[in-house]
Amino acid sequence: MKNESYNMFGKVFGRVQGVGFRAWTQKTAQKYSLNGWVMNCSDKSVEFIVSGNKHNIDKFIEECYTGPILSNVKTLNLKKLPFLEYKNFEIKYL
């Protein structure tokens, strides 16, 4: 079975700001050896890109539907992107 590498863009809606969602995302991405970034958006959502293999991205996305303890994820929009290598996982600030 081929385990291709690609990037996944995600936009998370719900109670996802002010609850540690960015730090949780970074920790969870690192747990699955994924690189990329996460940031808060002005519309109170959180956006991220993770880069890595399909199996690890699938596991990461599965956890994103729950998020950190104080969050309440309502919607998670995803878009698969071509692979672009990131060197680490960073929290971006507006």
HELIX and SHEET records of a PDB file:
HELIX    1   1 PHE A   21  LYS A   31  1                                  11    
HELIX    2   2 LYS A   54  CYS A   64  1                                  11    
SHEET    1   A 5 ASN A  72  LEU A  81  0                                        
SHEET    2   A 5 SER A   5  ARG A  15 -1                                        
SHEET    3   A 5 VAL A  46  ASN A  53 -1                                        
SHEET    4   A 5 ASN A  35  ASN A  40 -1                                        
SHEET    5   A 5 PHE A  89  LYS A  92  1                                        
END                                                                             
